[in-house]
Amino acid sequence: MSTGIEPAIDRYAEQHTTAFGAELTALARDAVSTLGSASMLSGPVVGRLLELLVHATRARLVLEIGTFAGLSALAMAAGLAPDGRIITCEIDRERSRFARARFESAGLAERIELRVGPALETIESLDGPFDLVFIDADKTGYLAYYEAVLPKLSAHGLIVVDNTLRSGTILDRAGDADAGTHSMAQFNDHVARDARAVCVMLTVRDGLTLIRRAA
């Protein structure tokens, strides 16, 4: 993936981040060969950051929108509170089967619940409160996901949004940017102006935005 960050700096950051263990390394390799779309995998930098955020917030209920291969869910599970659990949403059945098998082999099937179907329907069925929400799904749906989860966020909860820089194409609003980039630009502007929220955009990998509810 092109991240919009100087490649040498990107490599340096990864080299100075605790590497994934054998299980997640194997999962990433198998996901590329089975599912393709290597750019959709959370790398070690994003994965470890998610783990640390879950750990720091002492999250008991994590919601993930966009499971893909299950790597990010497993990374976050490493930071969960002892009684914590993750609900992860995926619409693609092949990806769901792949991820569920990995959750089971890791012995975490009881702590990571995979819901197959439209994420908005899953969110509507959940009461929350969510201590951490990770959004990494179809970019045109980000605004709807944000509006659905914000009222269900716990008092000290965080929303973590991936790909908010779109490999640097976020600056090309009037050019050849695709629908996902246009939608992401609208999402970024909306969150930055939202009086209900406090946010910070991080230039980590492809862009990560952290959001909390305003006091």
C-alpha positions in Angstrom: 0.0 0.0 0.0 1.1 3.5 -0.8 0.6 5.4 2.5 1.6 8.9 1.4 4.4 8.7 4.0 8.1 8.6 3.0 8.7 4.8 2.4 11.9 4.9 4.4 10.1 6.4 7.4 7.3 3.9 7.0 9.8 1.0 7.1 11.6 2.6 10.1 8.4 2.8 12.1 7.6 -0.8 11.4 11.1 -1.9 12.3 10.8 -0.1 15.6 7.4 -1.5 16.5 7.0 -4.8 18.3 6.6 -7.4 15.6 3.5 -9.7 15.2 3.9 -13.1 16.7 4.0 -16.3 14.5 0.2 -16.6 14.5 -0.6 -13.2 13.1 2.3 -13.4 10.7 1.0 -16.6 9.3 -2.5 -15.2 9.2 -1.4 -12.3 7.1 0.5 -14.6 4.7 -2.5 -16.9 4.3 -4.9 -14.0 3.9 -2.9 -12.7 0.9 -2.8 -16.1 -0.8 -6.5 -16.9 0.0 -8.3 -13.6 -0.1 -6.0 -11.3 -2.0 -6.2 -7.6 -1.3 -3.0 -7.4 0.8 -3.6 -3.6 1.2 -6.7 -4.3 3.3 -4.6 -6.0 6.1 -3.7 -4.0 9.2 0.1 -4.1 9.4 2.1 -4.4 12.6 2.1 -0.6 13.3 -1.7 -0.2 13.0 -2.3 -3.6 14.7 -0.1 -2.8 17.7 -1.6 0.7 18.0 -5.1 -0.8 18.1 -3.9 -3.3 20.8 -2.5 -0.5 22.9 -5.6 1.7 22.5 -7.8 -1.3 23.6 -5.4 -1.9 26.6 -5.2 1.8 27.5 -9.0 2.2 27.6 -9.5 -1.1 29.5 -12.1 -1.9 26.9 -14.7 -4.4 27.8 -16.8 -4.1 24.6 -15.1 -3.5 21.2 -17.0 -3.1 18.0 -15.2 -3.6 14.7 -16.8 -2.6 11.4 -15.0 -4.6 8.7 -13.5 -7.9 9.7 -11.7 -8.9 6.5 -9.3 -11.7 7.5 -9.6 -11.1 11.3 -6.1 -9.8 11.8 -7.1 -6.5 13.5 -9.7 -8.3 15.7 -7.0 -10.7 16.9 -4.6 -7.8 17.4 -7.2 -6.0 19.5 -8.0 -9.1 21.5 -4.5 -9.1 22.9 -5.3 -5.8 24.7 -8.7 -6.7 26.0 -9.7 -6.6 29.6 -10.1 -10.1 31.2 -13.9 -9.9 30.8 -13.8 -8.0 27.5 -15.1 -9.1 24.1 -15.2 -8.0 20.5 -18.1 -7.9 18.1 -16.8 -7.7 14.5 -19.0 -7.1 11.4 -18.3 -8.5 8.0 -20.6 -8.7 4.9 -18.5 -11.1 2.8 -19.1 -14.7 3.6 -15.8 -16.0 2.3 -13.9 -13.5 4.5 -16.1 -14.4 7.4 -15.3 -18.1 7.1 -11.6 -17.4 6.9 -11.6 -15.1 9.9 -13.8 -17.3 12.0 -11.5 -20.3 11.5 -8.6 -18.1 12.7 -10.5 -17.0 15.8 -11.2 -20.6 16.6 -7.6 -21.8 16.1 -6.5 -19.0 18.4 -8.9 -20.1 21.1 -10.8 -16.8 21.0 -14.0 -17.8 19.4 -15.9 -17.1 22.6 -14.4 -13.6 23.0 -14.7 -12.5 19.3 -18.2 -12.7 18.0 -18.4 -12.4 14.2 -21.7 -11.0 12.8 -22.3 -11.6 9.1 -24.5 -9.0 7.3 -24.8 -5.3 6.8 -23.0 -3.5 9.7 -25.7 -0.9 10.2 -28.2 -3.6 10.9 -25.8 -5.2 13.4 -25.2 -1.8 15.1 -28.9 -1.2 15.4 -29.3 -4.5 17.2 -26.7 -3.7 19.8 -27.2 -1.6 22.9 -23.5 -0.8 23.7 -22.0 1.1 25.2 -18.9 0.5 23.1 -15.5 1.3 24.7 -13.7 1.2 21.4 -15.1 1.2 17.8 -12.7 0.4 14.9 -14.1 1.5 11.5 -12.3 -0.1 8.5 -15.0 -1.0 5.9 -16.5 0.5 2.7 -15.4 4.1 2.6 -18.7 5.4 1.3 -20.4 4.1 4.4 -18.1 5.7 7.0 -20.4 8.7 7.8 -23.4 6.4 8.4 -21.3 4.1 10.6 -20.0 7.1 12.6 -23.5 8.5 13.2 -24.7 5.0 14.2 -22.0 4.4 16.8 -21.4 7.8 18.3 -24.6 7.8 20.5 -23.6 4.3 21.7 -20.1 5.2 22.7 -19.2 4.9 26.4 -18.2 8.1 28.3 -14.5 7.4 27.8 -14.8 5.5 24.6 -12.9 5.9 21.4 -13.8 5.6 17.7 -10.8 4.7 15.6 -11.2 5.3 11.8 -8.8 3.8 9.3 -7.7 5.1 5.8 -8.6 8.7 6.5 -5.7 10.0 4.3 -6.4 7.6 1.4 -2.8 7.3 0.4 -2.5 11.1 0.1 -5.3 11.3 -2.5 -7.5 13.0 0.1 -6.0 16.3 -1.1 -7.2 15.7 -4.7 -10.9 16.5 -4.2 -11.4 18.1 -7.6 -9.2 15.7 -9.6 -9.4 12.0 -10.4 -10.2 10.8 -6.8 -12.6 7.9 -6.6 -15.9 7.8 -4.8 -14.3 6.4 -1.7 -11.9 9.3 -1.5 -14.7 11.9 -2.1 -16.7 10.2 0.7 -13.7 10.2 3.0 -13.1 13.9 2.4 -16.8 14.6 3.3 -16.4 12.3 6.4 -13.2 14.0 7.6 -14.8 17.5 7.2 -17.9 16.4 9.0 -16.0 15.0 12.0 -13.7 18.0 12.3 -16.8 20.3 12.4 -18.9 18.1 14.7 -19.4 19.9 18.1 -20.3 16.5 19.6 -16.8 15.1 19.1 -13.1 15.8 19.7 -10.8 14.3 17.1 -7.2 14.0 16.0 -6.0 12.7 12.7 -2.7 10.8 12.8 -0.4 10.3 9.9 0.1 6.6 10.7 0.2 4.4 7.7 -2.9 5.4 5.5 -4.2 7.8 8.2 -5.9 7.0 11.5 -8.4 9.4 13.1 -9.2 9.0 16.8 -12.5 10.4 18.0 -14.1 10.8 21.5 -17.3 12.4 22.5 -17.0 16.0 23.6 -17.7 16.7 27.3 
